[in-house]
Amino acid sequence: MSLKPLLARLSDEKHRASTQLELLFDLVVVIAIAMAADQLKEQILAGEVLFGVSQFLAAFFLIWWPWNQFSWFASGFDNDDAAYRINVMVMMLGLLIITASLPDFFEHQEMGMTFLGYCLMRLSFALLWWRAGHDNPEFRKAAKLRAAGLVVMQGWWALGVFIVPSGSIPFYLVYAGGIVGELLIPRLVDKNFSLNWHREHIIERFGLLNIIVLGELMLSSAEAFEAIHSDGHILKLILLGIGGMTITCVLWWLYFLEEEHLSSDESEVAFAWGYGHFLLYVAGAAIGSGLGVMLHWLTEGAHHLPAYASMVVSLPVGLYVVALWLVRDRYILARQHSWRLLLVAVACTAAGFLPPEVCLVTVCVLLIVGLIYRTSPACTKAVQADEGV
């Protein structure tokens, strides 16, 4: 097993694609997101909506943030030697530990095992930054600061896990401070976003995770079709399965338009694009949970539908469209076209006040209308005009 310097890759390297190791990492992320979405569904079914959503957001951050940071790092410093591979595999182990801890995290706010997995991921990542700083003099200061920041943040998280009582107000303050600290470190260390990264590679990496997230919707649709064999609500289940599939396909289409993401490499745009994807991924996974909740109510207790039965799908759909506007469309569309797409998001959310079956059909129709408008010549010409085509 040979060891090589962890040298920066060319930011304009041709045919830069995701590596097999990155795809293996994504496989672990699939498992983690599926577990978090399932736990959110269970909390909603138990009537603990606000608590479940807050726990889901907290858990999703612990999954998404290490993946996000590793993706940017690997875009510029992946040398694929034995030490790098082992380092990344240790990070995967940490994520699996986080995944295994999520049931206790949701039910009892027990974070000991969660912290162990997260700490393992982040300290392994700190070692990668240390190597990058050691082998690249031009990035040494920023890389060493990144590594030091990661180590310091683990001490902060340990304070919240082992010192502050779980579920108390100080606990939530420490947790919020930890998230803010994690988000600020890259921004403060690298204000000009000068560290090495490859635009096409990053766009591909984020797009692949979006496909993974949308896979949760596919799973819910498949479960709806499966339930047809053992349940009497055949028409409703068919509607749910087709509706879930329609939402998945339209959201995929809206994300993967001809216009590329990250149209500028300016630091403000890049940070907003990278951080904004958190909302997009959260919304996508939450739609899958919402469809699963609808399926449960149809097959187990349709006569006990709560008032928020439709909102568990319509609200995250609206959030997904807003997030897509945040990370891409507001940069490339003229204002009148941009705001019209936000109206689609508002209308999708408002559909949550309708009965579940009507809500599902309404959301599908609104998304299809939004897609038709977004791919219309009017929008295309606006994009081309902005790009100087």
C-alpha positions in Angstrom: 0.0 0.0 0.0 1.7 3.1 -1.2 1.4 6.5 0.4 1.4 9.7 -1.7 1.4 13.4 -0.8 -2.1 14.7 -0.6 -1.6 17.3 -3.2 -4.2 19.7 -4.6 -5.9 18.6 -7.8 -6.4 20.9 -10.7 -9.6 22.9 -10.4 -10.1 22.7 -14.2 -9.3 19.0 -14.5 -11.0 17.4 -17.4 -13.6 14.6 -16.9 -13.6 15.0 -13.1 -16.2 12.6 -11.9 -17.2 11.0 -8.6 -14.8 8.3 -7.4 -15.9 4.8 -6.4 -14.9 5.7 -2.8 -17.2 8.7 -2.9 -20.1 6.5 -4.2 -19.4 4.0 -1.3 -19.7 7.0 1.1 -23.0 7.9 -0.5 -24.2 4.3 0.1 -23.7 4.9 3.8 -25.5 8.2 3.6 -28.5 6.5 2.0 -28.8 4.2 5.0 -28.5 7.2 7.4 -31.1 9.3 5.6 -33.5 6.4 5.4 -33.2 5.8 9.2 -33.7 9.5 10.0 -36.8 9.7 7.7 -38.3 6.6 9.2 -37.8 8.0 12.7 -39.5 11.3 11.7 -42.5 9.2 10.3 -42.8 7.4 13.6 -42.8 10.6 15.6 -45.5 12.1 13.4 -47.6 9.0 13.8 -47.2 9.3 17.5 -48.5 12.8 17.4 -45.2 14.4 18.3 -44.9 16.5 15.2 -42.9 19.5 16.5 -40.6 17.4 18.5 -40.1 14.9 15.7 -39.3 17.7 13.2 -36.8 19.3 15.6 -35.1 16.0 16.2 -35.1 15.3 12.4 -33.5 18.6 11.6 -30.8 18.0 14.3 -30.1 14.5 13.1 -30.1 15.4 9.4 -27.5 18.1 10.1 -25.2 15.5 11.7 -25.5 13.4 8.5 -25.4 16.2 5.9 -22.7 18.4 7.3 -19.9 15.8 7.3 -20.9 14.7 3.8 -21.0 18.3 2.6 -17.6 19.1 4.0 -16.0 15.9 2.7 -17.4 16.4 -0.8 -15.8 19.9 -1.1 -12.5 18.5 0.3 -12.5 15.5 -2.0 -13.1 17.7 -4.9 -9.8 19.3 -4.4 -7.5 17.0 -2.5 -8.4 13.4 -3.3 -5.2 11.4 -4.0 -6.8 7.9 -3.5 -3.8 6.5 -1.6 -4.2 3.8 1.1 -4.1 6.4 4.0 -6.8 8.5 2.3 -9.0 5.4 1.7 -8.7 4.2 5.3 -9.4 7.7 6.6 -12.6 7.9 4.6 -13.7 4.4 5.6 -13.3 5.4 9.3 -15.6 8.4 8.5 -18.1 5.9 7.1 -17.9 3.9 10.3 -18.7 7.0 12.3 -21.7 7.6 10.1 -23.0 4.0 10.6 -22.6 4.6 14.4 -24.7 7.7 14.1 -27.3 5.8 12.0 -27.5 3.1 14.7 -28.0 5.7 17.4 -30.9 7.6 15.8 -33.7 5.6 17.4 -32.4 6.5 20.9 -31.7 10.0 19.7 -35.3 10.5 18.6 -37.1 8.7 21.4 -34.9 9.5 24.5 -32.6 12.4 23.3 -29.7 10.1 24.1 -26.7 11.5 22.3 -23.7 9.5 23.7 -23.5 7.1 20.8 -24.4 9.8 18.3 -21.5 11.9 19.6 -19.1 9.0 19.4 -20.0 8.5 15.7 -19.9 12.2 14.9 -16.6 12.7 16.7 -15.1 9.8 14.9 -16.1 11.3 11.5 -14.9 14.8 12.4 -11.5 13.9 13.9 -10.8 11.6 10.9 -11.7 14.6 8.7 -9.3 16.8 10.7 -6.5 14.4 9.9 -7.3 14.8 6.2 -7.1 18.6 6.5 -3.8 18.2 8.4 -2.3 16.1 5.6 -3.5 18.6 3.0 -1.9 21.5 4.9 1.3 19.6 5.4 1.6 18.8 1.6 0.4 22.0 0.1 2.2 25.1 1.4 -0.2 27.5 -0.4 -3.1 26.1 1.5 -1.2 25.4 4.8 -2.6 28.1 7.0 -6.3 27.6 6.0 -6.0 23.8 6.2 -4.4 23.8 9.6 -7.1 26.2 10.9 -9.8 23.9 9.5 -8.2 20.9 11.3 -7.9 22.9 14.6 -11.5 24.1 14.3 -12.8 20.6 13.9 -11.0 19.5 17.1 -12.2 22.5 19.1 -15.8 21.8 18.0 -15.7 18.3 19.3 -14.9 19.7 22.7 -18.0 22.0 22.3 -20.2 19.1 21.4 -18.9 17.0 24.3 -20.0 19.9 26.6 -23.6 19.5 25.4 -23.6 15.7 25.5 -21.9 15.0 28.8 -22.2 18.2 30.9 -25.4 19.9 30.1 -28.7 18.0 31.0 -30.3 16.6 27.9 -33.5 18.4 26.8 -32.9 21.4 29.0 -32.7 25.0 27.6 -28.9 25.2 28.0 -28.7 21.9 26.0 -30.6 23.4 23.1 -28.4 26.6 23.3 -25.3 24.5 23.2 -26.6 22.5 20.3 -27.5 25.6 18.4 -24.1 27.1 19.2 -22.5 24.0 17.9 -24.3 24.2 14.6 -23.5 27.9 14.2 -19.8 27.1 15.0 -19.6 24.3 12.5 -21.1 26.5 9.7 -19.0 29.5 10.5 -15.6 27.8 10.6 -15.3 27.3 6.8 -16.6 30.8 6.2 -14.2 32.5 8.6 -11.2 30.4 7.6 -11.7 30.8 3.9 -13.5 34.1 3.3 -12.7 34.1 -0.4 -13.4 30.4 -0.9 -10.0 30.1 -2.4 -9.4 26.5 -1.3 -9.2 24.1 -4.2 -12.4 22.7 -5.6 -13.8 21.5 -9.0 -17.1 23.1 -10.1 -18.3 20.2 -12.3 -17.4 17.6 -9.7 -19.2 19.5 -6.9 -22.3 19.9 -9.0 -22.3 16.2 -9.7 -21.8 15.3 -6.0 -24.7 17.4 -4.8 -26.9 16.2 -7.6 -26.2 12.6 -6.7 -27.2 13.2 -3.1 -30.4 14.8 -4.3 -31.2 11.6 -6.2 -30.5 9.6 -3.0 -33.0 11.8 -1.1 -35.7 11.6 -3.8 -35.3 7.8 -3.5 -37.1 8.0 -0.2 -40.2 9.2 -2.1 -39.8 6.2 -4.5 -39.8 3.9 -1.5 -43.0 5.3 -0.1 -44.7 4.9 -3.5 -43.5 1.3 -3.8 -44.9 0.6 -0.3 -48.3 2.1 -1.3 -48.5 -0.3 -4.3 -47.4 -3.2 -2.1 -50.2 -2.5 0.3 -52.9 -2.9 -2.4 -52.7 -6.7 -2.0 -53.6 -6.6 1.7 -55.8 -3.5 2.1 -59.2 -2.4 1.0 -58.4 1.2 0.1 -57.3 0.2 -3.4 -58.1 3.4 -5.2 -56.6 5.6 -2.5 -53.4 3.5 -2.4 -53.1 3.7 -6.2 -53.5 7.4 -6.0 -50.9 7.6 -3.3 -48.4 5.5 -5.3 -48.9 7.4 -8.5 -48.9 10.7 -6.6 -45.7 9.9 -4.9 -44.1 8.9 -8.1 -45.3 12.0 -9.9 -43.9 14.3 -7.2 -40.6 12.5 -7.3 -40.3 12.8 -11.1 -41.3 16.4 -11.3 -38.9 17.5 -8.5 -36.1 15.6 -10.2 -36.9 17.3 -13.5 -37.0 20.7 -11.8 -33.6 20.1 -10.2 -31.9 18.7 -13.3 -32.8 21.3 -15.9 -30.6 22.2 -18.8 -29.2 25.2 -16.8 -26.4 24.1 -14.6 -26.2 24.7 -10.9 -23.6 26.9 -9.3 -23.4 29.3 -12.3 -20.7 31.4 -10.6 -17.7 30.5 -8.5 -17.9 33.6 -6.5 -17.6 32.9 -2.8 -21.1 34.3 -1.8 -22.8 32.3 -4.5 -20.9 29.1 -3.7 -21.6 29.3 0.1 -25.2 30.0 -0.5 -25.5 27.2 -2.9 -23.7 24.7 -0.7 -25.5 25.6 2.5 -28.9 26.1 0.9 -28.9 22.5 -0.2 -29.5 21.5 3.4 -33.0 22.8 3.1 -33.5 21.1 -0.2 -32.3 17.7 1.1 -34.3 18.0 4.3 -37.4 18.9 2.4 -36.9 15.9 0.0 -36.5 13.4 2.8 -39.4 14.9 4.7 -41.7 14.4 1.7 -40.8 10.7 1.8 -41.7 10.6 5.5 -45.0 12.4 4.8 -46.0 10.0 2.1 -45.2 7.1 4.6 -47.4 8.8 7.2 -50.3 9.1 4.6 -49.8 5.4 3.8 -50.1 4.4 7.4 -53.2 6.4 8.0 -54.8 4.9 4.9 -54.0 1.3 5.9 -54.3 1.5 9.6 -56.5 4.4 10.7 -58.0 6.4 8.0 -60.9 7.4 10.2 -58.6 9.1 12.7 -56.9 11.5 10.3 -55.5 14.5 12.2 -55.8 18.1 10.9 -52.2 18.0 9.7 -52.6 14.9 7.6 -52.1 16.7 4.3 -49.6 19.2 5.6 -46.9 16.5 6.2 -46.6 16.3 2.4 -47.6 19.7 1.1 -45.3 21.7 3.4 -42.0 19.9 2.5 -42.9 20.0 -1.2 -43.3 23.8 -0.9 -40.0 24.0 1.0 -38.2 22.0 -1.7 -39.3 24.4 -4.4 -38.3 27.4 -2.3 -34.9 25.8 -1.6 -34.4 25.2 -5.3 -35.1 28.9 -5.9 -32.7 29.8 -3.2 -29.7 27.8 -4.6 -30.3 28.3 -8.3 -33.3 30.1 -9.8 -32.9 33.4 -8.1 -29.5 33.8 -9.7 -30.4 32.9 -13.3 -34.0 34.0 -13.7 -35.5 37.5 -14.2 -37.4 38.7 -11.1 -40.9 38.2 -12.6 -40.1 34.6 -13.5 -38.4 33.9 -10.2 -41.4 35.1 -8.1 -43.9 33.1 -10.1 -42.1 29.9 -9.1 -42.3 31.0 -5.5 -46.0 31.3 -5.9 -46.1 27.6 -6.9 -44.3 26.8 -3.6 -46.9 28.9 -1.7 -49.8 27.2 -3.4 -48.3 23.7 -2.8 -48.1 24.5 0.9 -51.6 26.0 1.0 -52.9 22.7 -0.4 -52.1 21.2 3.0 -55.5 22.5 4.2 -57.3 20.2 1.8 -58.3 16.6 2.5 -55.3 14.2 1.8 -56.5 12.8 -1.5 -57.4 16.2 -2.8 -54.1 17.7 -1.5 -52.1 15.0 -3.2 -53.7 15.6 -6.6 -53.5 19.4 -6.2 -49.8 19.3 -5.3 -49.1 17.1 -8.3 -51.0 19.4 -10.7 -49.3 22.5 -9.2 -45.8 21.0 -9.6 -46.6 19.9 -13.2 -47.8 23.5 -14.0 -44.6 24.9 -12.4 -42.5 22.5 -14.4 -44.2 23.4 -17.7 -43.7 27.1 -16.9 -40.1 26.6 -15.8 -39.2 24.9 -19.1 -41.3 27.3 -21.2 -39.6 29.5 -23.9 -40.2 32.5 -21.7 -38.1 31.2 -18.9 -35.5 29.8 -21.2 -35.1 33.1 -23.0 -34.8 34.9 -19.7 -32.0 32.5 -18.6 -30.2 33.0 -22.0 -30.5 36.7 -21.8 -29.0 36.8 -18.3 -26.1 34.6 -19.4 -25.5 36.7 -22.5 -26.3 33.8 -25.0 
